Amino acid sequence: MTSIEKIIKRIEKGDAVSILAEDSLVQILNELLKYEFIDLVGDKLVVTHKGREASLIGIDKVLSRL
């Protein structure tokens, strides 16, 4: 499982706090926010429709094309 997949899984489980505890994941989190694969709704991170679609294809593949 890639770091991106770990982040997505943690967000889906509602465990975003653990992402912030790992410096290596924070940079990836910022990239996912930048490309709108995830969003901050209120005080909660959520995977966007665009993020779910990219997960099906492979977020790494989608990011490499951007």
Secondary structure, 3 states (H helix, E strand, C coil): CCHHHHHHHHHHHCCCHHHHCCHHHHHHHHHHHHCCCEEEECCEEEECHHHHHHHHHCHHHHHHHC
